[in-house]
Amino acid sequence: MTILYGIKNCDSVKKARKWLEQNQIDYQFHDFRSDGLGEQQVESWIDILGWEALVNKRSTTWKELDATTKDAMNAQNATKAILAAPTLIKRPLIEANNQTMVGFKADTYQNLLLK
């Protein structure tokens, strides 16, 4: 099962959803805000991707964090920060074919999903 994680109003998520639909890929959409996230799920993503890849340092949410929080960021602190503010996650995040990745690029999705 392909699961796409994000928030409904994110432009990158909209592009990913459109691509999935155009390529007739069955997927489940999980909205961080309305569906929530679990600690084990976030820890798993950090184990797979690393917190540096998972956290979107360009996001408004990151920019609004105080300097002390940013400077102390590590895997454990990232889990706590993401659970408190899921929009810290780089979007979209996709789980498919036993792989997890962040961001949207059509050619990457094609390699992942249309092999």
C-alpha positions, -999 to 999 in steps of 0.1 A, spaced: 0 0 0 13 34 -9 8 61 17 13 98 11 18 120 41 14 157 42 -11 185 46 -39 192 21 -30 228 13 7 222 5 16 228 -31 41 199 -32 16 175 -18 -10 187 -43 15 180 -71 23 145 -57 -14 136 -54 -21 148 -89 8 127 -103 -4 96 -84 -39 101 -97 -28 107 -133 -7 75 -131 -35 55 -116 -16 47 -84 -38 36 -55 -27 54 -24 -39 65 10 -35 101 20 -26 108 56 -30 144 67 -6 153 95 -30 178 110 -62 159 109 -49 123 112 -20 130 136 13 112 140 26 86 164 60 87 182 71 53 168 62 64 133 83 96 135 112 77 151 110 51 123 112 79 97 142 94 115 159 60 116 154 56 79 160 91 66 178 109 94 163 139 111 182 163 89 164 150 58 130 147 75 130 182 90 122 210 66 145 239 76 129 261 50 95 259 66 78 286 85 75 263 114 113 258 116 119 295 112 96 302 141 116 279 165 139 297 189 176 295 183 182 273 214 158 247 200 173 247 166 209 245 180 200 215 202 182 196 174 191 159 172 171 128 165 155 127 199 146 164 200 134 162 164 109 135 173 95 157 201 95 188 179 77 170 150 51 156 173 44 191 186 45 206 152 40 180 123 45 207 97 82 205 104 83 175 82 95 180 47 65 173 24 53 152 10 66 120 26 57 88 8 60 52 18 58 27 -10 75 -6 -21 93 -8 13 109 26 8 104 60 24 113 93 9 105 130 12 98 156 -14 82 153 -48 100 148 -81 80 131 -109 110 110 -121 117 98 -86 81 88 -81 82 71 -115 113 50 -105 97 41 -71 62 33 -83 62 24 -120 91 -1 -121 
